Amino acid sequence: MKLKILGTRGKVEPSAPHHKNYSGILIDDKILVDIGEKQYLENNPKAIVFTHFHPDHAFFVFDNEKFTPEIPLFGPEKNELIPDLKVISGKFEVGTYSFTPVPVIHALSLKSCGYLIEKNGKKIFITGDVAWIEKANFSDFPKIDLVITEASFVEKGGRINRKGNRIFGHTGIPNLINLLKPVTDKIVFTHYGNWFFEDISEAKKKIKALSGEIELICAHDGMELEI
């Protein structure tokens, strides 16, 4: 699989020349996972799969406008702006690609999913934004070639909010590494928060310093990877 990270900026005010676009990952020039910028449609995707419907992952939410491209659209729940959305209820196929949805805890007001994506024996896991993922939801996964996850907060614990017995927000990079390292040897970070833009060179060093026995990759807009 060929992957292109189209955008690496979280929903924050600062940006930088190589980190200005919102979330989007293009798989083999065919499938978009999230579409944080309208310009991503210029890639002529054959399908779009949404992790969730925050505006930095679904650009049309910013202006509350209908989204009606004539291609298959998949997501974790109904959305009034996407009349043709196929709401996923389990494992599904997009062409020759297999998608296994993984429930992700992120927001109070909407559902979120990560996806294990498989083709020709290759496996990637895109988490979307994460407050937490219950380990039971992916503990029986085979070894994953590559995980793509978020980097909103570098400190342990991130920023987790609570309402009653529910949590929401974004966990920290150290927590994500500990959560994901049992299933992969390679993690790509994107969706950077404010902390990253204070000193990008130092921010990348901070991430790399957490590597331990696994490879950590700091993505930039337009980065291409192949597995």
C-alpha positions in Angstrom: 0.0 0.0 0.0 1.1 3.5 -0.8 0.1 6.2 1.7 0.1 9.9 1.5 -0.4 12.1 4.5 -2.2 15.1 3.1 -2.5 17.1 6.3 -0.8 17.1 9.7 -2.4 20.1 11.5 -4.8 19.6 14.3 -7.7 22.0 14.9 -5.4 24.8 16.2 -4.6 28.3 15.2 -0.8 28.1 14.4 0.4 26.5 11.2 3.7 26.1 9.4 4.7 25.6 5.7 4.8 21.8 6.0 2.1 21.6 8.6 -0.8 23.7 7.4 -3.5 21.3 6.2 -6.1 19.5 8.3 -6.4 15.8 8.4 -6.5 13.5 5.4 -4.8 10.3 4.4 -4.8 9.0 0.8 -4.4 5.3 0.2 -3.0 4.1 -3.2 -4.4 7.3 -4.8 -7.9 5.7 -4.4 -9.3 6.0 -0.8 -9.4 9.0 1.4 -9.6 8.6 5.2 -10.9 11.9 6.4 -11.1 15.1 4.3 -10.1 18.1 6.3 -9.6 20.2 3.2 -11.8 20.7 0.2 -8.7 20.5 -2.1 -8.3 16.8 -1.3 -11.1 16.1 -3.7 -8.7 17.1 -6.5 -7.1 13.6 -5.9 -10.3 12.2 -7.4 -10.8 9.5 -4.7 -12.9 6.5 -5.4 -14.3 6.5 -1.8 -14.0 8.5 1.4 -14.0 6.9 4.9 -14.5 9.2 8.0 -13.1 8.6 11.4 -15.5 11.2 12.9 -17.2 14.4 11.9 -15.2 17.2 13.6 -14.5 20.0 11.0 -10.8 19.4 10.8 -11.6 15.9 9.6 -14.7 16.9 7.5 -14.1 20.4 6.0 -17.8 20.9 5.1 -18.8 20.9 8.8 -17.1 24.4 9.2 -19.8 26.0 7.0 -22.6 23.5 7.6 -22.8 22.7 3.9 -24.1 19.5 2.3 -21.4 17.1 1.1 -22.6 15.1 -1.9 -19.8 13.8 -4.1 -20.9 10.9 -6.3 -18.6 8.3 -4.7 -19.1 5.9 -1.8 -18.9 7.6 1.6 -18.5 5.7 4.9 -18.7 6.8 8.5 -19.5 5.7 12.1 -22.9 7.5 12.4 -25.5 9.4 10.5 -24.8 13.0 9.6 -27.4 15.4 8.1 -24.8 17.0 5.9 -24.1 13.7 4.1 -27.3 12.2 2.8 -25.6 9.4 1.0 -23.4 8.2 3.9 -23.2 4.5 4.5 -23.1 4.0 8.3 -20.8 1.2 9.1 -21.9 -1.6 11.5 -19.0 -4.0 11.2 -16.2 -5.1 8.8 -16.7 -3.7 5.3 -15.0 -3.7 1.9 -13.9 -0.8 -0.3 -12.9 -2.3 -3.5 -10.1 -4.8 -2.7 -9.5 -3.2 0.7 -10.8 -4.6 3.9 -11.8 -2.2 6.7 -12.3 -3.3 10.3 -13.8 -0.5 12.4 -12.4 0.0 15.9 -14.5 2.1 18.4 -12.5 5.0 19.7 -13.3 7.2 22.7 -12.9 10.8 21.6 -15.9 13.1 21.9 -19.1 13.3 23.9 -21.4 14.4 21.1 -20.3 12.1 18.3 -19.0 8.6 17.5 -15.5 7.9 16.4 -13.8 5.0 14.7 -10.3 3.9 13.9 -9.8 1.4 11.0 -7.6 -1.6 10.5 -7.1 -1.6 6.7 -5.8 -4.7 4.9 -4.8 -5.5 1.4 -2.6 -8.2 0.0 -1.3 -9.2 3.5 -0.4 -5.6 4.4 -2.1 -4.0 7.4 -2.3 -0.4 8.6 -4.3 1.0 11.5 -5.5 4.6 11.4 -6.8 5.7 14.8 -8.2 9.1 14.2 -8.3 11.3 17.3 -8.0 9.5 20.6 -8.9 10.0 24.2 -8.6 6.2 24.6 -9.1 2.9 22.8 -10.2 -0.1 24.8 -7.5 -2.7 24.4 -10.1 -5.5 24.0 -11.2 -3.8 20.7 -7.8 -4.6 19.1 -6.0 -7.1 21.3 -6.6 -9.9 18.8 -5.3 -8.0 15.8 -2.4 -9.6 13.9 0.9 -7.6 13.9 0.3 -4.3 12.1 2.8 -3.0 9.6 2.1 0.7 10.4 -0.1 2.7 12.8 -1.1 6.3 12.0 -2.2 8.2 15.1 -2.4 11.7 16.5 -0.1 14.1 18.3 -2.3 16.7 19.9 -0.4 16.6 23.2 3.2 15.5 23.9 2.8 15.3 27.7 1.7 12.1 29.4 -2.0 12.1 30.0 -2.7 14.7 27.3 -5.9 16.6 27.9 -8.7 14.3 29.1 -12.0 15.8 30.3 -14.6 14.0 32.3 -18.4 14.1 32.4 -19.9 11.7 34.9 -18.2 8.4 34.1 -17.3 9.4 30.5 -14.0 10.7 29.3 -13.3 12.7 26.1 -10.5 14.7 24.5 -7.0 13.7 23.4 -4.6 11.5 25.3 -0.8 12.1 25.3 1.8 10.7 22.9 3.4 8.5 25.6 0.0 7.0 26.4 -0.6 6.2 22.7 2.9 4.6 22.3 2.2 2.3 25.3 -1.2 1.5 24.0 -0.1 0.7 20.4 3.3 -0.8 20.8 2.0 -4.4 21.5 0.5 -4.5 17.9 3.1 -2.6 15.8 6.8 -1.7 15.5 6.1 1.5 13.6 4.0 4.6 14.5 3.4 7.7 12.4 2.3 10.8 14.2 0.2 13.5 12.7 -2.6 16.0 13.8 -0.2 18.2 15.8 -1.4 20.4 18.6 -0.2 23.9 19.6 2.8 22.6 21.4 4.3 21.3 18.2 4.4 24.7 16.5 6.2 26.5 19.3 9.5 24.9 18.0 9.0 22.3 15.3 12.6 21.0 15.3 12.5 20.5 19.1 9.0 19.0 18.9 10.2 16.3 16.5 13.2 15.6 18.8 10.7 15.1 21.8 8.7 12.6 19.8 11.8 10.7 18.6 13.1 10.6 22.2 10.1 8.4 23.1 10.9 5.7 20.6 12.4 3.0 22.7 12.2 -0.3 20.7 9.7 1.0 18.1 10.2 3.4 15.2 8.4 6.8 15.5 7.9 8.9 12.4 6.9 12.6 12.5 4.7 13.2 9.4 4.5 16.4 7.4 2.0 17.5 4.8 2.6 15.5 1.6 4.6 12.8 3.2 4.5 9.5 1.3 5.0 6.1 2.8 4.9 2.6 1.3 4.4 -0.7 3.1 
